[in-house]
Amino acid sequence: MIEYDKDAIVYPYITSFIRGEIPQRHGILKELQDYAEKHSIPIVQPETAKLLEVLTAIKSPKRILEVGCAIGYSAILMAQYLEKGGSITTLEWDADMAEIARENIEKAGLSDSIKVIQNDAKEVVKTLTGEYDIVFLDGPKAHYIYMLNDCIRLLKKGGILISDNVLYKGMTADDEHVIRRKITIVKRLRRFISAQMQRDDLETVILPLGDGVTVSVKK
Ligand SMILES: C[S@@+](CC[C@H](N)C(=O)[O-])C[C@H]1O[C@@H](n2cnc3c(N)ncnc32)[C@H](O)[C@@H]1O
């Protein structure tokens, strides 16, 4: 039986249908999914994981930047579609999480292509240079707005910025859904979405998928 997700932003039966169509994962990705569930570690939702796979497969990226690594699940997922010799830089503030991610990446045989930087992403993004084909924002939601300029600076022309959790259990879309203690995050997510939509150098779509995802291409 398919379980319903109480925080789904679309009708739960739609989410259940989509999830029911996604083939079971195997190997390290299945192990990490199980580990994340057991230890309540937030990793990308199954349908968002599929979007990531499709976009990375279309791009065959040479360089990916990820903000928010957790245990390395989405980095390992995206690494399948890297161009030969390509690399992922993933940022994680939590030292224990970063250590687990490094172990998982080694277990997946991807230590040469995925580098975990353990530090505050807000500070790290300011210092990064070079161009990335994909930036995946999946870290501190309240700070997406402050990282936007650097993310765009770091994107190649034609590069894609994917930002997860932007509809934040529906709270971003409607005041009546907002939990009081989340108001600051919600206000900043609204600013983040508007900023993306209004920039002349981006083309952006808001997708009601998973917890809400924006996908922007740099023009
Ligand atoms: C949703 S999880 C990332 C999940 C991961 N992308 C996946 O799907 O496998 C968000 C992660 O961002 C990390 N994080 C939160 N604030 C951060 C910051 N300022 N800098 C770097 N990482 C941060 C959290 O510790 C957490 O592990």
The ligand as an ORCA input file, in Angstrom:
! r2SCAN-3c Opt
* xyz 0 1
  C      17.241     18.896      2.764
  S      18.796     18.519      3.386
  C      19.716     18.149      1.935
  C      19.293     16.851      1.295
  C      20.152     16.395      0.147
  N      20.262     17.415     -0.874
  C      19.563     15.154     -0.460
  O      18.486     15.257     -1.056
  O      20.169     14.088     -0.348
  C      19.428     20.102      3.801
  C      20.834     20.067      4.353
  O      21.325     21.401      4.375
  C      22.193     21.526      5.484
  N      22.360     22.955      5.796
  C      21.503     23.756      6.500
  N      22.019     24.999      6.571
  C      23.194     24.977      5.904
  C      24.173     25.960      5.629
  N      24.034     27.222      6.044
  N      25.255     25.581      4.924
  C      25.398     24.320      4.467
  N      24.488     23.341      4.717
  C      23.406     23.669      5.402
  C      21.490     20.730      6.574
  O      22.401     20.361      7.589
  C      20.925     19.557      5.786
  O      21.773     18.442      5.846
*
